[in-house]
Amino acid sequence: MSLLQELSYKEYKELCSLSSELCQVIANLANLNIVFNDKKNPGQLLSKFLDRKGCSLTQYKNYLNKALNTKTIITYYKPQTKVAILLANNKYEHLSKLVTPSIDCDSLASNLKRLGFISIVVINTRSKDCKDILSKIFNVIPEDSYCFIFYAGHGCELCNTKCILSVDCPTEDIDLNHCVTENWLLSEVEKCKPEMCVLIMDMCRKNLERETNPKIYSNISNLENYSIHRNLIICYSTQSSQSAYELLQIEHSESIDNDLTYELRTGDTDKILPFGSQYVNVLCSRIGDDFDISTLLDKVHEDVENSSKKQIPIKVQCGVSKRSLYDPVKGDMKALLDNLTKLLQEYVDNDLLYFVH
């Protein structure tokens, strides 16, 4: 008697309702050559293959029991390479200095390195240097790679354009030369045609006042255009016109928009949490979970919404293909690392950049 004949109606319905991840594990246990990524009705497909193989009901139940008790990491795709670029601005010349960006980026870089990424931390740059560094990195990342980009520091928003503020940014009369806009960043990363790009901006999104910043508003029509190559996820740690928070209990000063930020003073180091910002505190606690990246970030955002301070993050997703930070690479990571190390050596020498090994 075949498997489909042995199964009761209830057992068959349960088999058909199995997730694609669980079906993949069972197929591997049964030595079936099936890939369930993006397949409709994976359980129904699995039942047909098991039946053709001559699998008995007892064998199927054994496979199911083993699958339910086996922790597995699903491979959704094999990119050429995986590169993480972490941008930290905290030592501002005119705006209030921050504590957590470098802590956050170093922590994230270490976590992503353990997941197989080349991790590059770019610190305290003016916009020209930041753009030069990013352009050089994107020019050598092979097509079909994963790019993880994270920014922590002062930021602002105007006409729905998100702006990273460089360390030489003034307190007023800001212009585009003091910023790295989201548009520019996405137009540059598009050049390496990544299979997946994740961009996370952990910064305040206060709107600049037009009266005190006429230059930047007069040039807003000069923003770069960009298109999306494949799978893109953009996350903002907070909503438009809202602040992002550092998890500190230390002296504060006023930021560009008169909101509270924090400065490190003597004796304050013990008051910093392991991961400085509210968003990164949750992200680092979740980053090792074996979910696809979209589900992972949904869970991060759920946790952030339930954190100590009111902060509701946003996720924008383009493309529905499942991809994971765990996905193994198929390209030569050592060759890429050697190339990047030589290309960026001058910035390493000038203390604007370092690799996390």
C-alpha positions as CSV (number, residue, x, y, z in Angstrom):
1,M,0.0,0.0,0.0
2,S,1.4,3.4,-1.0
3,L,1.9,6.3,1.4
4,L,-1.1,8.2,0.0
5,Q,-3.3,5.2,0.5
6,E,-2.0,4.7,4.1
7,L,-2.5,8.3,5.2
8,S,-5.7,9.2,6.9
9,Y,-7.5,12.3,5.6
10,K,-6.4,14.2,8.7
11,E,-2.8,13.1,8.3
12,Y,-2.8,14.1,4.6
13,K,-4.2,17.6,5.4
14,E,-1.5,18.0,8.1
15,L,1.2,16.9,5.6
16,C,-0.1,19.4,3.0
17,S,0.0,22.2,5.5
18,L,3.7,21.8,6.3
19,S,6.0,24.8,5.8
20,S,8.4,24.8,2.9
21,E,11.3,24.8,5.4
22,L,10.0,21.7,7.2
23,C,9.3,20.0,3.8
24,Q,12.9,20.7,2.8
25,V,14.2,19.0,5.9
26,I,12.1,15.9,5.3
27,A,13.1,15.8,1.7
28,N,16.7,15.9,2.7
29,L,16.2,13.1,5.2
30,A,14.5,11.0,2.5
31,N,17.2,11.7,0.0
32,L,14.8,13.4,-2.4
33,N,16.1,16.0,-4.8
34,I,13.6,18.8,-4.3
35,V,14.0,22.5,-3.7
36,F,10.9,24.1,-2.2
37,N,11.9,27.8,-2.5
38,D,8.9,29.8,-3.7
39,K,7.0,26.6,-4.4
40,K,3.2,26.6,-4.0
41,N,1.7,23.8,-1.8
42,P,5.1,22.4,-0.7
43,G,3.5,19.7,1.5
44,Q,1.4,18.4,-1.4
45,L,4.5,18.3,-3.6
46,L,6.4,16.4,-0.9
47,S,3.6,13.8,-0.5
48,K,3.8,13.0,-4.2
49,F,7.6,12.5,-4.2
50,L,7.5,10.4,-1.0
51,D,4.8,8.3,-2.5
52,R,6.7,7.7,-5.8
53,K,9.8,6.8,-3.7
54,G,7.7,4.0,-2.0
55,C,7.9,5.7,1.4
56,S,5.7,4.0,4.0
57,L,3.6,5.7,6.6
58,T,6.0,4.6,9.3
59,Q,9.0,6.0,7.5
60,Y,7.2,9.3,6.8
61,K,6.3,9.6,10.5
62,N,10.0,8.9,11.4
63,Y,11.1,11.6,9.0
64,L,8.6,14.1,10.4
65,N,9.6,13.4,14.0
66,K,13.3,13.9,13.1
67,A,12.5,17.1,11.2
68,L,10.5,18.5,14.1
69,N,13.4,17.8,16.5
70,T,16.2,19.1,14.2
71,K,17.3,22.6,14.3
72,T,18.3,23.5,10.7
73,I,19.3,26.7,8.9
74,I,17.6,27.0,5.5
75,T,19.7,28.1,2.6
76,Y,17.6,30.3,0.3
77,Y,20.3,31.4,-2.1
78,K,24.1,31.3,-2.6
79,P,25.4,34.8,-3.4
80,Q,28.8,35.5,-4.8
81,T,29.9,37.4,-1.7
82,K,28.5,39.1,1.4
83,V,29.7,42.6,2.5
84,A,28.6,44.7,5.5
85,I,29.3,48.4,5.6
86,L,28.7,50.0,9.0
87,L,28.7,53.9,9.1
88,A,29.2,55.5,12.4
89,N,29.3,59.3,13.0
90,N,29.6,60.4,16.6
91,K,32.4,63.0,16.9
92,Y,30.7,66.0,15.4
93,E,32.4,69.4,15.0
94,H,29.4,71.5,15.5
95,L,26.5,69.3,16.5
96,S,26.3,67.5,19.8
97,K,28.6,64.5,20.1
98,L,27.1,61.1,20.4
99,V,28.2,58.0,22.3
100,T,26.6,54.9,20.8
101,P,27.2,54.9,17.0
102,S,30.7,53.5,17.1
103,I,29.6,51.0,19.8
104,D,26.6,49.9,17.7
105,C,28.6,49.5,14.5
106,D,31.4,47.6,16.1
107,S,28.9,45.2,17.7
108,L,27.0,44.7,14.4
109,A,30.2,44.2,12.5
110,S,31.3,41.4,14.8
111,N,27.9,39.7,14.6
112,L,27.8,39.9,10.8
113,K,31.4,38.7,10.5
114,R,30.4,35.6,12.3
115,L,27.6,35.1,9.7
116,G,30.2,35.2,6.9
117,F,30.2,38.9,6.0
118,I,33.3,41.0,5.2
119,S,32.6,43.7,7.8
120,I,33.9,47.3,7.2
121,V,33.3,50.1,9.7
122,V,33.5,53.7,8.5
123,I,33.8,56.2,11.2
124,N,33.4,60.0,11.6
125,T,33.6,61.0,8.0
126,R,32.8,64.2,6.1
127,S,30.4,63.6,3.2
128,K,33.1,63.7,0.5
129,D,35.2,61.0,2.2
130,C,32.2,58.9,3.0
131,K,31.1,59.0,-0.7
132,D,34.6,58.2,-1.9
133,I,34.8,55.2,0.4
134,L,31.4,53.9,-0.5
135,S,31.9,54.4,-4.3
136,K,35.2,52.4,-4.1
137,I,33.6,49.6,-2.2
138,F,30.6,49.3,-4.5
139,N,32.8,49.4,-7.6
140,V,34.6,46.1,-6.5
141,I,31.7,44.1,-4.9
142,P,30.8,41.4,-7.5
143,E,27.4,41.3,-9.0
144,D,25.0,38.9,-7.3
145,S,26.2,39.6,-3.8
146,Y,24.6,40.6,-0.5
147,C,25.1,44.1,0.8
148,F,24.2,45.0,4.4
149,I,24.5,48.8,5.0
150,F,23.9,50.4,8.4
151,Y,24.2,54.0,9.6
152,A,24.2,55.4,13.1
153,G,24.6,59.1,13.8
154,H,22.8,62.4,13.3
155,G,20.2,62.5,10.5
156,C,17.4,64.6,9.3
157,E,14.6,64.6,6.7
158,L,13.3,67.1,4.2
159,C,10.6,66.5,1.6
160,N,10.7,62.8,2.4
161,T,14.4,62.6,1.7
162,K,16.5,61.0,4.4
163,C,19.9,62.6,5.0
164,I,22.9,61.2,6.8
165,L,24.7,64.2,8.4
166,S,28.5,64.3,8.1
167,V,30.7,65.2,11.1
168,D,31.4,68.7,9.7
169,C,27.6,69.6,9.4
170,P,26.8,73.0,10.8
171,T,23.9,73.7,13.1
172,E,22.0,75.7,10.5
173,D,22.2,76.7,6.8
174,I,23.0,73.0,6.0
175,D,23.4,72.2,2.3
176,L,23.7,68.9,0.4
177,N,27.5,69.0,0.7
178,H,27.0,68.2,4.4
179,C,24.9,65.2,3.7
180,V,24.9,61.7,2.2
181,T,21.3,61.3,0.9
182,E,19.5,58.0,0.8
183,N,19.0,58.6,-2.9
184,W,22.7,58.9,-3.5
185,L,23.4,55.8,-1.5
186,L,20.9,53.7,-3.4
187,S,22.0,55.0,-6.7
188,E,25.6,53.9,-5.9
189,V,24.8,50.4,-4.5
190,E,22.7,49.8,-7.6
191,K,26.0,49.8,-9.7
192,C,27.1,46.5,-8.2
193,K,23.8,44.8,-9.0
194,P,23.3,43.1,-5.6
195,E,21.1,40.1,-5.2
196,M,20.0,41.5,-1.9
197,C,20.6,44.9,-0.2
198,V,19.6,45.8,3.3
199,L,19.8,49.4,4.3
200,I,19.2,50.4,7.9
201,M,19.3,54.0,9.1
202,D,19.3,54.3,12.9
203,M,18.9,58.1,13.2
204,C,16.5,60.8,14.1
205,R,14.2,61.9,11.2
206,K,13.4,65.4,12.3
207,N,12.4,67.8,9.5
208,L,14.8,70.7,8.8
209,E,13.3,74.1,9.0
210,R,13.2,75.8,5.6
211,E,13.8,79.3,7.1
212,T,17.2,78.4,8.7
213,N,18.4,76.0,5.9
214,P,17.5,77.7,2.6
215,K,20.5,76.2,0.7
216,I,19.5,72.6,1.0
217,Y,15.9,73.3,0.1
218,S,16.9,75.2,-3.0
219,N,19.0,72.2,-4.2
220,I,16.4,69.5,-3.4
221,S,15.6,69.1,-7.1
222,N,19.2,67.9,-7.7
223,L,18.7,64.6,-5.9
224,E,19.9,61.5,-7.6
225,N,17.6,59.0,-9.3
226,Y,17.9,55.3,-8.5
227,S,16.3,52.1,-9.5
228,I,16.1,48.7,-7.7
229,H,18.1,45.8,-9.1
230,R,16.7,42.9,-7.1
231,N,15.7,42.4,-3.4
232,L,15.9,45.6,-1.4
233,I,14.9,46.2,2.2
234,I,15.1,49.6,3.8
235,C,14.6,50.1,7.5
236,Y,14.3,53.3,9.5
237,S,14.6,53.0,13.3
238,T,11.9,55.6,13.8
239,Q,9.1,57.4,11.9
240,S,9.2,60.6,10.1
241,S,9.7,63.7,12.3
242,Q,10.5,61.4,15.3
243,S,13.7,60.7,17.3
244,A,15.8,57.5,17.7
245,Y,17.0,56.8,21.2
246,E,20.3,55.9,22.9
247,L,20.0,53.6,25.9
248,L,22.0,55.6,28.4
249,Q,21.7,57.2,31.8
250,I,24.2,59.9,31.5
251,E,24.5,63.7,31.0
252,H,22.7,65.1,28.0
253,S,23.0,68.0,25.7
254,E,20.8,69.5,22.9
255,S,20.9,68.1,19.4
256,I,20.4,70.0,16.1
257,D,16.6,70.1,16.7
258,N,16.7,70.7,20.5
259,D,15.9,67.1,21.2
260,L,17.9,65.3,23.9
261,T,21.1,63.4,23.0
262,Y,24.0,62.3,25.1
263,E,27.7,63.0,25.7
264,L,30.2,60.6,27.3
265,R,31.8,62.0,30.4
266,T,34.3,60.7,32.9
267,G,33.0,57.7,34.8
268,D,30.1,57.2,32.4
269,T,31.3,54.0,30.6
270,D,29.7,51.7,33.1
271,K,26.3,53.2,32.2
272,I,26.3,52.2,28.6
273,L,24.4,49.1,27.7
274,P,26.2,46.4,25.7
275,F,24.6,47.7,22.5
276,G,24.0,51.4,22.7
277,S,20.9,52.3,20.8
278,Q,17.5,51.0,21.4
279,Y,17.2,49.7,17.9
280,V,20.6,48.0,17.7
281,N,20.1,46.5,21.2
282,V,17.2,44.5,19.8
283,L,18.8,43.9,16.4
284,C,22.0,42.3,17.9
285,S,19.9,40.1,20.2
286,R,17.9,38.9,17.1
287,I,20.6,38.8,14.4
288,G,21.5,35.2,15.0
289,D,18.0,33.9,14.7
290,D,17.6,31.6,11.6
291,F,14.8,33.5,9.8
292,D,14.8,35.0,6.4
293,I,15.9,38.6,6.6
294,S,12.4,40.1,6.1
295,T,10.9,38.0,8.9
296,L,13.9,38.7,11.1
297,L,13.5,42.5,10.8
298,D,9.7,42.2,11.4
299,K,10.6,40.5,14.8
300,V,13.2,43.2,15.5
301,H,10.6,45.9,14.9
302,E,8.0,44.2,17.0
303,D,10.5,44.1,19.9
304,V,11.5,47.7,19.4
305,E,7.9,48.8,19.5
306,N,7.7,47.1,22.9
307,S,10.9,48.7,24.2
308,S,11.2,51.2,27.0
309,K,10.8,54.4,24.9
310,K,8.3,55.1,22.2
311,Q,9.9,54.3,18.9
312,I,8.1,52.7,15.9
313,P,10.4,51.6,13.2
314,I,9.5,51.3,9.5
315,K,10.4,48.6,6.9
316,V,10.1,49.1,3.2
317,Q,10.5,46.0,1.1
318,C,11.0,45.7,-2.7
319,G,11.1,42.1,-4.0
320,V,9.6,39.0,-2.3
321,S,12.4,36.4,-2.7
322,K,13.4,35.0,0.6
323,R,17.0,35.6,1.5
324,S,18.9,35.0,4.8
325,L,22.0,36.5,6.5
326,Y,23.1,32.9,6.9
327,D,23.1,32.1,3.2
328,P,26.5,30.7,2.3
329,V,28.6,32.4,-0.5
330,K,29.8,30.7,-3.7
331,G,32.5,33.3,-4.6
332,D,36.0,34.0,-3.4
333,M,35.7,36.0,-0.2
334,K,39.5,36.1,0.4
335,A,40.2,37.6,-3.0
336,L,37.5,40.3,-2.4
337,L,38.9,41.0,1.1
338,D,42.4,41.4,-0.2
339,N,41.2,43.7,-2.9
340,L,39.2,45.9,-0.5
341,T,42.1,46.0,2.0
342,K,44.5,47.4,-0.7
343,L,41.9,49.7,-2.2
344,L,41.0,51.3,1.2
345,Q,44.4,51.3,2.9
346,E,44.7,55.1,2.8
347,Y,41.4,55.5,4.8
348,V,42.6,52.9,7.3
349,D,45.8,54.9,7.7
350,N,43.8,58.0,8.3
351,D,41.6,56.3,10.9
352,L,38.4,56.7,8.9
353,L,37.9,53.0,8.4
354,Y,38.7,49.5,9.8
355,F,37.9,45.9,9.0
356,V,36.5,43.7,11.7
357,H,38.4,40.4,11.7
